[in-house]
């Protein structure tokens, strides 16, 4: 039977009763009695000790441990929290031929995030492209192509405003959350290393900053080959780009068995449009349904059937809609059957058309 921590008032009452039973004729319940004050003081100390024991009881198992203790649990099993990562990519400068952008020059985005150039670059033919790295780390440091950046210190012959090149600034990731670290620790404990089995490849891929979901397929292109698909759900677009795919490829290549031929692949997004008749057809209900469907696609629209394909059951789509707060009744107009994805594709929620029921 679980132990229930007594409240402060319960401890006070217990001490008062104990005093009365041992000192006949006293009344520790009187507001200004010496014994009453001493009893409450003792109760406060006991309550604090109960609190510390309650906190300690949550640290002795990883699924309730707080961040600092969870990190220690994880390190015992050789698992480390993934640190935040800074975005990298190219930016394009314009200016007069011969104008020089020095290495280490600072660029600032409109929200005050800063980036530094990785090498010196000279304007040729009116433009120059140079690699930059975010000065801080985190998901917010990523940026799509075309975003404007400004030189903090002007350079002769170079326009102060530059733009992020096609392909954007990618690779930015927040520090791994406690929930994600717990999931990886649980997987490490329940699936110990086996010298290159499917669980090992999944664990290796998840150790890379920003990677959130992984699917492993032995003999993807024949005997001796391993296919690894992954996504980055916390990015603006969850499909990884070529640079992020190469990062995972390089990371696993350094750890995999030498006899395995590894192919790391970005799945192809397949958006699924949905038409729903709902009652009531309000903005609040629409938002609740969209949140449930988004969660459904993240859980189930995956290449996980053993052949690189996946299926979302229409009954699960209906179930997700029915779970939404405020939904009273609905009719799912489209899709009209289970949604299947071909090899290498992963489903995502497309446009939703709302109709009143």
Residue, then its C-alpha position, 0 to 999 in steps of 0.5 A: x500500500x502506498x504511503x500517504x504523506x500527512x498534511x501539516x494540520x494532521x501532524x499538528x493534531x497528532x502532536x497535540x493528542x500525544x501531549x494531552x495523553x502524556x500531560x494530563x490537565x494540559x490543553x495544547x490546543x489553546x492558541x497562546x499556550x506554551x505547549x501549543x507553540x512547542x507542538x506546532x514548532x515540532x509539527x513544522x519540523x516534522x512536516x519539512x522532514x516528510x517533504x524531504x523524504x517525499x522528494x527523495x522517494x521521487x529521485x530513486x527511480x528514473x521515471x520521476x527523478x528531477x533533471x539533475x538526478x535524472x542526468x546522473x541516472x542516465x550517465x550511469x547507463x552511458x546516456x547523456x542529455x543531448x545539448x542545445x545545438x547552434x544552427x549553421x548555413x550560408x548567407x549571401x552578401x552584396x556589394x562592390x567587388x573587392x569588398x571584404x567580409x572578415x572572419x568572425x564578423x557578427x550578423x544580427x537578426x531582427x529578434x537580436x539573435x547573432x551569427x558569426x562568419x566562419x571565414x573571410x570572404x571577398x565580394x566577386x561579381x557583386x555577391x559573396x556567399x559565406x558560412x555562418x554559425x549562430x552565436x547561441x544554441x537552440x531551435x530558434x537559431x534556425x532560419x529559412x532562406x531569405x531571412x534578413x541579417x545585418x552586419x553589426x560592424x559595417x565593412x567597406x564596400x559591403x552592404x550592411x544587410x544580407x540574406x540567408x541563402x537558399x537552404x536556410x540555417x539549419x541544425x539548431x536544436x534545444x537541449x533535450x527535454x527530461x521526457x525525451x531523455x527518459x525515453x532514451x534511458x528506458x530504451x537503453x535499459x530495456x534494449x542493451x547494446x547487441x553489437x549492431x542490432x536494430x535497437x542500436x541503430x535507433x539509439x545511435x540516431x537518437x543521440x544526434x541533436x534534433x533527431x526525435x523519431x527513427x525507423x530502422x530497416x535491416x536489408x533495406x537494399x539487400x543483404x548487408x544493408x541497413x536503412x535508417x529513416x529519421x525526422x526532426x519534429x521540433x524543426x519548422x519542417x520535420x523532414x531533415x535536409x541533406x546536411x542533417x541526413x549527412x550528420x546522422x550518417x557520419x555519426x552512425x558510421x563511426x559506431x556501426x559494425x564495419x560489415x554493415x552498409x548504412x543508408x540514412x534517408x530522409x522520408x518523403x512527406x505525404x500530406x493528407x487533406x481531411x474534410x470534416x462535418x462537425x457539430x458545433x462548428x466553432x473555432x475552438x472545436x476546430x482548433x481542438x480537433x486539429x491538435x488531436x489530428x496533429x498528434x495522431x499523425x505524429x504517433x502513427x503516420x510512420x514508416x514502421x511496418x517493416x517494409x518502409x511503409x505505414x498506414x493510418x486507420x480511418x477508425x483512428x482518425x475518427x477516434x481522434x476527432x471524437x476526443x477533441x474537447x467540445x466536439x459533440x458529433x461529426x462526419x468524416x467526409x474524406x478520407x473514406x478509407x485507411x490511408x496507406x503510405x508507400x515505401x519511404x513516405x511519411x504522412x502529415x496532416x494537410x489542409x482541413x476543410x470544415x463543414x457544419x453538421 
